[in-house]
């Protein structure tokens, strides 16, 4: 299966930022990528982004509510994302877990909602720096997988994103050995065939090294996905599918 390079724009981007998606799409039209490319802009931009993605870039949401509809002011359902043109949604990002108090059970419910709407769920897990320093990283990630990945996960409806919390937006990254070890650990505790993305300060400068590692099925990219030139360099770093 091809690697997946996914860009998480977080709470960044207004209409003017669509030019970055357009520029990325033009570059990919000229020279197709060896991997699948996904951009997750704010929900306000998904429908408009579909008009400039040129069928070279898939679009996704950054979160969804577990219910189809209801009295949930400010929330967006998976069905709404699908209606806007999304094919995937990120669930359980550490920022949702930390700032919104999302538990593993909440993340699992959102993953099921994604499947219900026909979206791929990108389920995020990862340890804090204190948890890694105390030797608990493997146990924390195993526990999050057990609680956040519902029964029925397949390569067609789910990807796992390993994002060590201490590496997100900090410029820090684990060593190649640490990434490879954790991805092997995750692989042993999920259904066969699921892509395992690495996230956490993925940049043009380290993308080749990270994406060449065993069991790394792609990358979930934050800040470097906001500029087409940076994101394209990461996309170009993905290895050919085997």
C-alpha positions, 0 to 999 in steps of 0.5 A, spaced: 500 500 500 502 506 498 504 511 503 499 517 505 502 524 506 496 528 510 497 535 512 493 538 518 492 545 517 489 546 525 486 552 526 489 556 520 487 558 513 482 563 510 480 563 503 486 566 501 490 560 503 486 556 498 492 558 493 496 553 497 492 547 495 491 550 488 499 550 487 500 543 490 495 540 486 498 544 480 505 541 482 502 534 483 498 534 476 505 536 473 508 530 476 504 525 480 506 523 487 508 516 489 503 516 495 496 518 497 496 526 498 491 528 503 490 535 506 485 537 512 484 544 512 479 548 517 471 545 515 470 552 513 474 551 507 473 543 505 468 545 500 472 550 496 478 546 497 475 541 492 474 546 487 482 547 486 484 540 488 484 538 481 483 531 483 490 530 485 489 531 493 484 528 497 480 532 503 479 531 510 476 534 516 480 535 523 475 532 527 467 530 527 462 529 532 460 522 534 452 523 532 449 524 525 446 531 527 442 534 534 443 540 539 451 540 539 452 547 537 459 548 534 460 541 532 460 538 525 458 531 524 462 526 519 456 526 514 457 534 514 464 533 512 463 528 507 457 532 504 463 538 503 467 533 500 471 530 505 474 523 504 477 522 511 477 525 518 482 526 524 480 523 530 483 523 537 489 528 536 493 530 542 490 537 542 483 534 542 485 530 548 488 535 552 484 541 550 477 538 550 478 532 554 477 527 549 477 520 552 479 513 548 472 512 548 470 518 545 475 517 540 473 510 538 465 513 537 468 518 533 472 513 529 465 509 528 462 515 526 467 516 520 466 509 518 458 510 518 459 516 513 464 513 509 470 516 511 477 514 513 478 515 520 485 517 522 486 515 529 491 519 533 495 516 539 502 518 542 505 519 549 507 525 553 515 527 554 514 525 562 511 518 560 517 517 555 522 519 560 519 514 565 519 508 560 511 508 559 511 510 552 509 503 549 504 501 555 501 508 553 500 507 546 498 500 547 492 502 552 490 508 547 490 503 541 486 498 545 481 504 547 481 508 541 480 503 535 474 500 534 473 493 532 472 493 525 478 497 523 481 495 516 486 498 511 480 501 507 477 505 513 482 506 518 489 509 519 493 510 525 497 516 526 503 516 532 504 523 534 509 523 540 506 529 544 512 532 546 514 532 538 508 536 536 510 543 534 516 543 538 521 542 533 523 535 537 523 529 533 524 522 536 531 518 533 530 514 527 531 508 532 525 510 536 520 511 531 522 505 528 521 501 535 514 504 536 511 503 529 513 496 530 510 496 537 504 499 534 503 494 528 503 488 533 497 491 536 493 493 530 489 489 525 494 487 519 495 492 513 493 499 517 497 504 515 501 507 521 503 515 520 508 518 523 507 525 526 511 530 530 515 536 527 515 532 520 519 537 516 522 537 509 529 536 512 527 530 516 522 527 511 526 522 507 529 519 513 523 518 517 519 516 511 524 510 509 523 507 516 520 500 516 513 500 518 512 508 517 506 508 512 506 515 511 506 522 515 501 527 519 504 533 517 502 540 521 506 546 520 509 544 514 503 543 510 501 550 510 506 552 505 505 548 498 513 548 497 514 545 504 509 540 503 511 538 496 518 536 498 515 532 504 510 528 499 516 527 494 520 524 499 515 518 500 517 511 497 514 508 492 509 503 494 511 496 494 
